[in-house]
Amino acid sequence: FIYNKKSECREKLGLDSRPVILSAFGSQGAKAMNEMTAELLRLEKEAGYPYQHIHAVGSYGWDWMPRLVAEKGVEVKEDGPIYLKEYLYDMPTAMVAADLVIGRAGASSCNEVAVAGVPCILIPSPNVTANHQEKNAMALVDQGAAAVILEKDCTAEVVMAKIRELLE
């Protein structure tokens, strides 16, 4: 990584000292996961924004997700604490800045969080061959590096409880 210190990465991204959550579910996005994240952002607002949250929406959801988030009463501003991006062009900096990553469990994603050494909540896609994402996720769980929530059990409330458990 060009920026190998958390403080440098946070400064580059304009983040403050609150914990940083980074979430992404693929370059095109995943409809169900983006909808869950919109509700999660509402829960974060209700809690007084204890975290800064960077969410990569993906090209599929970019047309509708910002509107859904606004309908839930969550403001997205340049200075945060909620940052919606269609795509993150500097994922290494965002990963190092993060205190927690939430995402799918594809091989690349699992490798990225392992290299960055960032705790993560993995939500394996149920729509993959031979359930390989769940197997990838369990490899990190077995090393104490991840928590897993199956998509069928994944609600904003469940994710928020896991965030609190891991960060607080």
LINHUHU-V925897 format. One record per residue. RES is the residue in one letter. SS is DSSP state (A for helix, B for strand, O for the rest). D_CENTER is the distance of its C-alpha to the mean C-alpha in whole Angstrom. Layout:
RES | SS | D_CENTER
RES | SS | D_CENTER
This chain:
F | O | 19
I | O | 21
Y | O | 20
N | O | 20
K | O | 20
K | A | 17
S | A | 19
E | A | 20
C | A | 17
R | A | 16
E | A | 19
K | A | 19
L | A | 16
G | O | 18
L | O | 16
D | O | 18
S | O | 18
R | O | 15
P | B | 12
V | B | 9
I | B | 6
L | B | 4
S | B | 1
A | B | 5
F | O | 8
G | O | 11
S | O | 13
Q | O | 15
G | O | 12
A | O | 12
K | A | 14
A | A | 14
M | A | 10
N | A | 10
E | A | 13
M | A | 11
T | A | 8
A | A | 12
E | A | 13
L | A | 11
L | A | 11
R | A | 15
L | A | 15
E | A | 13
K | A | 16
E | A | 18
A | O | 18
G | O | 19
Y | O | 15
P | O | 15
Y | B | 12
Q | B | 11
H | B | 8
I | B | 7
H | B | 6
A | B | 8
V | O | 10
G | O | 12
S | O | 16
Y | O | 17
G | O | 15
W | O | 16
D | O | 19
W | O | 18
M | A | 15
P | A | 16
R | A | 19
L | A | 17
V | A | 15
A | A | 19
E | A | 21
K | O | 19
G | O | 20
V | O | 17
E | O | 18
V | O | 16
K | O | 18
E | O | 18
D | O | 18
G | O | 15
P | O | 14
I | B | 12
Y | B | 11
L | B | 11
K | B | 12
E | O | 13
Y | O | 13
L | O | 12
Y | O | 15
D | O | 15
M | A | 12
P | A | 14
T | A | 14
A | A | 10
M | A | 10
V | A | 13
A | A | 12
A | O | 9
D | O | 10
L | B | 7
V | B | 5
I | B | 3
G | B | 5
R | O | 9
A | O | 12
G | O | 14
A | A | 16
S | A | 15
S | A | 11
C | A | 13
N | A | 15
E | A | 13
V | A | 11
A | A | 15
V | A | 16
A | A | 14
G | O | 15
V | O | 11
P | O | 11
C | B | 8
I | B | 8
L | B | 9
I | O | 10
P | O | 13
S | O | 14
P | O | 18
N | O | 19
V | O | 20
T | A | 23
A | A | 24
N | A | 21
H | A | 20
Q | A | 16
E | A | 17
K | A | 20
N | A | 17
A | A | 15
M | A | 18
A | A | 19
L | A | 16
V | A | 17
D | O | 21
Q | O | 20
G | O | 18
A | O | 15
A | B | 13
A | B | 13
V | B | 13
I | O | 13
L | O | 15
E | A | 14
K | A | 18
D | A | 17
C | O | 13
T | O | 14
A | A | 12
E | A | 15
V | A | 14
V | A | 10
M | A | 12
A | A | 14
K | A | 12
I | A | 10
R | A | 14
E | A | 15
L | A | 13
L | A | 13
E | O | 17
